[in-house]
């Protein structure tokens, strides 16, 4: 009875370029790319957007108007603003934008120029997300960032003067040599700036990154699990004091400043992706482009290997998997998973499917259940991975 949703109003564009790889990063990106590579990417995105429009029509998929667009990476601010304007202009012609379309661009503080900010605003970008990570210059150097706290302050104030509706920053906890004091100082730094959204993530040590090698050689430099939980609690407490709503496990926003694009993911809604390594989700099928500009361009340029070809299928989500995914993603939200929303999507009540799991998690104090639905408890926020495992 699952709704075969063939409408989509969210688009992600991957910009796989940056000036240098940070030591924790495992996203697909190219450091210091050649101009030909950037031009090839730009051409490919324009062509892929056209193919998405053509192939969606052929497959009875409706993509207009777009409600949210997210330019991520990599570092979207690394490429010339003219390319960003070109891509958004092309998307607007193909799909049309809702009047209140939430358009986000990720940026690094050191790459910000006032002229670029004004050009992005001209293109309709109304939300800018800065990779702050920390206000400690010492930690910033240690993790491979190329900006200082002063650079970040200048970039944020410049974005405000350029007229951005929403200004967001990212923080990372659990960094090597990081202390609770460092986290407090970063929160103090944020409190003095015109920021209305914060994403705070615990460091994920991924094999193949420089930080993984450091962790293997000097594990004592990294905060313990308990220290990392204390850092997270410090973030939650301070952001609440500053008037931010803790609306997702790692995300905080002032009223009306929630990331509508990311809410689309957490609520299990459909979305399309363009660019190398970008993913799409539609009618129970998750597709992903290859994490290579060269391979992706070959795919875009080959008529039989377009966005809706079998070659791009990464996973087909059957009804059983879809129900579990709704729970796992929805529990990331502080609002949790609504009984009504779940029934509308899947045609069955959550309690019928997961009643035994709910009872076990309630006894452990990890979830709360009321007449509206199910959500994580305060304790459950600290042990969200354990909650997820119960559904797998």
C-alpha positions in Angstrom: 0.0 0.0 0.0 3.0 2.3 -0.1 2.5 5.5 -2.0 4.5 5.4 -5.3 5.6 9.0 -5.1 6.6 10.3 -8.5 6.7 14.0 -7.6 9.9 15.7 -6.5 10.6 19.3 -5.4 14.2 19.1 -4.1 17.4 19.2 -6.1 21.0 18.7 -4.9 24.0 19.8 -7.1 27.4 18.4 -6.1 30.4 20.8 -6.7 33.4 18.5 -6.3 36.2 21.1 -6.0 38.1 22.7 -3.2 41.4 24.4 -2.6 42.7 21.5 -0.4 41.3 18.4 1.3 40.7 18.7 5.1 42.2 15.9 7.1 38.9 14.5 8.2 37.1 14.7 4.8 35.9 11.6 2.9 33.5 13.3 0.5 34.3 13.1 -3.2 36.3 16.2 -4.1 39.2 17.3 -6.2 41.8 19.7 -4.6 43.1 22.4 -6.8 41.4 21.2 -10.1 42.5 22.4 -13.5 40.3 24.9 -15.3 39.4 22.4 -18.0 38.0 20.1 -15.3 35.9 22.8 -13.8 34.5 23.8 -17.2 33.8 20.1 -18.0 31.9 19.8 -14.7 29.9 23.0 -15.5 28.9 21.7 -18.9 28.0 18.3 -17.5 25.7 19.7 -14.8 23.8 21.8 -17.4 23.4 18.8 -19.6 22.4 16.5 -16.8 19.7 18.9 -15.6 18.3 18.9 -19.1 18.4 15.1 -19.2 16.7 14.9 -15.8 13.9 17.0 -17.2 13.6 15.0 -20.4 13.8 11.6 -18.7 11.5 12.5 -15.8 8.8 13.5 -18.3 9.3 10.1 -20.1 9.0 8.3 -16.8 6.0 10.2 -15.6 7.9 12.0 -12.8 6.9 15.6 -11.9 9.8 17.9 -10.9 8.2 21.3 -10.7 8.3 23.7 -9.1 11.4 23.2 -7.0 10.9 24.0 -3.3 14.6 23.5 -2.2 18.0 23.5 -3.9 21.2 22.7 -2.2 24.7 23.4 -3.7 27.1 21.2 -1.8 30.5 19.7 -2.1 33.5 20.1 -2.1 33.3 23.8 -1.9 30.7 25.4 -4.2 32.2 28.9 -3.4 35.4 27.6 -5.1 34.0 27.9 -8.6 33.3 31.2 -10.4 29.9 32.8 -9.4 29.0 33.0 -13.1 28.8 29.2 -13.2 26.5 29.1 -10.1 24.3 31.7 -11.8 24.3 29.7 -15.0 23.3 26.4 -13.3 20.5 28.0 -11.2 19.3 30.0 -14.2 19.1 26.8 -16.3 17.3 24.9 -13.5 14.8 27.7 -13.1 13.9 27.5 -16.8 13.6 23.7 -16.8 11.8 23.2 -13.5 10.6 26.6 -12.2 11.2 27.6 -8.6 8.6 28.1 -5.9 8.3 31.8 -4.8 9.8 30.8 -1.4 12.4 28.3 -2.8 15.1 27.7 -0.1 18.4 27.8 -2.0 21.5 26.9 -0.1 25.2 27.3 -1.0 28.0 25.8 1.1 31.1 28.1 1.4 34.4 28.2 3.1 35.2 31.5 4.9 38.6 32.1 3.2 37.0 32.1 -0.3 34.4 34.8 0.4 34.4 38.0 -1.6 31.7 40.7 -1.4 31.3 40.6 -5.2 30.7 36.9 -5.1 28.1 37.2 -2.3 26.2 39.8 -4.3 26.2 37.6 -7.4 24.9 34.6 -5.4 22.1 36.7 -4.0 21.4 37.9 -7.6 20.9 34.2 -8.5 18.4 33.8 -5.7 20.5 32.0 -3.2 19.1 32.9 0.2 20.9 30.6 2.6 24.7 30.3 3.0 26.4 27.6 5.1 29.9 28.2 6.2 32.3 25.4 7.2 33.5 27.0 10.5 34.3 23.8 12.4 36.0 25.7 15.3 36.9 29.2 16.4 40.3 28.0 17.5 43.0 28.9 15.0 45.2 26.2 16.5 42.6 23.5 15.9 41.8 24.9 12.4 45.4 24.4 11.4 45.5 21.0 12.9 42.5 19.8 10.9 43.7 21.2 7.6 41.4 24.2 7.3 42.6 27.2 5.5 40.8 30.0 7.3 41.1 31.7 10.7 38.4 32.7 13.2 38.8 36.3 11.9 38.2 35.1 8.3 35.0 33.4 9.4 33.8 36.5 11.3 34.5 38.6 8.2 32.7 36.2 5.9 29.6 35.9 8.2 29.3 39.7 8.6 29.8 40.2 4.9 27.0 37.7 4.1 24.7 39.6 6.4 25.4 42.8 4.7 24.8 41.2 1.3 21.3 40.3 2.4 21.3 36.6 3.0 18.1 35.5 4.8 19.8 32.6 6.6 23.4 32.2 7.7 24.5 28.8 8.9 27.7 27.3 10.3 29.1 23.9 11.0 31.0 22.7 14.1 32.9 19.5 14.7 33.3 18.0 18.2 35.7 15.2 19.1 38.7 16.7 17.3 42.2 15.7 18.3 43.5 17.8 21.2 40.0 19.5 21.5 38.8 20.3 25.0 35.4 21.4 26.5 36.9 24.9 26.8 37.5 24.9 23.0 33.9 24.0 22.4 32.6 26.7 24.8 34.8 29.3 23.1 33.4 28.3 19.6 29.8 28.7 21.0 30.7 32.1 22.5 32.1 33.1 19.0 28.8 32.0 17.4 26.7 33.8 19.9 28.1 37.2 18.8 27.4 36.7 15.1 24.2 36.9 13.0 23.8 33.1 12.6 20.4 31.4 12.7 21.4 27.8 12.0 24.1 25.4 13.4 25.1 21.9 12.4 27.2 20.2 15.1 28.7 16.8 14.2 30.9 14.4 16.2 34.1 13.6 14.3 33.8 10.5 12.1 37.2 8.9 11.7 37.1 7.3 8.3 39.7 4.9 6.9 41.9 6.4 4.3 41.8 9.9 5.8 44.9 11.5 7.5 42.9 11.5 10.8 42.5 7.8 10.6 46.3 7.4 10.4 46.7 9.8 13.4 44.1 7.9 15.4 45.9 4.6 14.8 49.2 6.1 15.9 48.1 8.5 18.7 44.6 7.5 19.9 45.1 9.4 23.1 44.9 12.7 21.3 41.2 12.1 20.6 38.6 12.8 23.2 37.0 9.8 24.8 33.3 8.9 24.1 32.4 10.4 27.4 34.3 13.6 26.7 32.6 13.8 23.3 29.2 13.4 24.9 30.0 16.2 27.3 30.9 18.4 24.3 27.6 17.6 22.6 25.7 18.4 25.8 27.5 21.7 26.0 26.4 22.5 22.4 22.7 21.5 23.1 22.6 23.5 26.4 24.2 26.7 24.9 22.1 26.7 21.7 18.9 26.3 23.7 20.0 29.3 25.8 20.6 31.3 22.6 17.0 30.6 21.4 17.8 27.9 18.9 15.5 24.9 18.5 17.2 21.5 18.6 15.1 20.1 15.7 17.4 17.2 14.5 20.1 15.2 16.3 22.9 17.4 15.0 21.0 20.5 13.9 19.8 23.7 15.7 17.8 26.6 14.2 16.1 29.8 15.2 12.4 29.8 14.5 11.8 29.5 10.7 15.5 28.9 9.9 15.4 25.1 9.7 17.0 23.6 6.6 14.1 22.7 4.5 16.3 20.8 2.1 17.7 18.5 4.8 14.2 18.0 6.3 13.3 16.5 2.9 16.0 13.7 3.5 15.0 13.1 7.1 11.3 12.8 6.2 12.0 10.3 3.5 10.8 12.5 0.7 12.0 12.4 -3.0 14.9 14.3 -4.3 17.1 14.6 -7.4 20.8 15.0 -7.6 23.2 16.3 -10.3 27.0 16.2 -10.5 29.5 13.4 -9.8 28.6 11.3 -6.7 25.2 13.0 -6.3 22.3 10.8 -5.4 18.6 10.7 -6.2 15.7 9.0 -4.5 12.4 8.5 -6.3 9.6 5.9 -6.2 11.6 3.6 -4.0 14.7 3.7 -6.1 18.0 5.2 -4.9 20.4 6.2 -7.7 23.9 7.5 -7.4 26.3 9.0 -10.0 29.9 7.7 -10.0 32.3 9.6 -7.8 34.5 10.6 -10.7 34.1 13.7 -13.0 35.4 11.6 -15.9 33.1 8.7 -15.4 30.1 10.9 -14.7 30.7 13.0 -17.8 30.8 9.8 -19.9 27.5 8.8 -18.4 25.9 12.2 -19.0 27.1 12.3 -22.6 26.0 8.8 -23.4 22.3 8.6 -24.4 21.7 5.1 -22.9 23.4 5.9 -19.6 21.4 8.8 -18.3 20.1 9.6 -14.8 17.3 7.0 -15.0 19.3 4.2 -16.5 19.8 0.9 -14.7 23.5 1.7 -14.4 22.8 4.4 -11.9 20.7 2.3 -9.6 22.3 1.8 -6.2 19.5 0.4 -4.2 15.8 -0.6 -4.7 13.9 0.0 -1.5 11.1 -2.5 -1.0 8.2 -1.9 1.3 9.8 -3.6 4.3 13.0 -1.6 3.9 11.0 1.6 3.3 9.2 1.2 6.6 12.5 0.7 8.5 14.0 3.7 6.7 11.1 5.9 7.6 11.7 5.0 11.3 15.5 5.4 11.2 15.5 8.7 9.4 12.5 10.1 11.2 13.9 9.4 14.7 16.8 11.8 13.9 14.2 14.6 14.2 13.2 15.8 17.6 9.5 15.7 16.4 10.1 12.0 15.8 7.9 9.8 13.6 4.2 10.6 13.5 1.7 7.8 13.6 -0.5 9.5 11.1 2.4 10.3 8.7 3.6 6.7 8.9 0.2 5.3 8.2 -0.4 7.7 5.2 2.9 6.6 3.7 2.8 2.9 4.5 -0.8 1.9 5.1 -0.1 0.3 8.5 0.2 1.5 12.0 3.7 1.6 13.5 2.6 -0.2 16.7 1.6 -3.2 14.6 5.1 -3.4 13.1 7.4 -2.2 15.8 5.4 -2.5 19.0 7.8 -5.0 20.6 10.8 -2.8 19.7 9.1 0.3 21.1 8.4 -1.5 24.4 12.0 -2.6 24.7 13.4 0.9 23.9 10.9 2.5 26.3 12.0 0.2 29.1 15.6 1.3 28.4 14.6 4.9 28.5 15.7 5.5 24.9 12.4 6.6 23.3 9.2 8.3 24.3 5.8 7.3 22.9 2.6 9.4 23.0 -0.6 9.7 21.0 1.2 11.6 18.3 4.1 9.3 17.6 7.5 8.1 18.7 10.7 10.2 19.4 14.1 9.8 21.0 14.3 10.6 24.7 17.1 12.8 26.1 19.0 9.6 26.9 18.2 8.3 23.4 20.0 11.2 21.8 23.3 10.0 23.4 22.6 6.4 22.2 20.9 7.0 18.9 23.1 4.3 17.1 21.9 1.7 19.6 18.3 2.7 18.9 18.9 2.3 15.1 20.3 -1.1 15.5 17.0 -2.4 17.0 15.3 -1.7 13.7 18.0 -3.4 11.5 
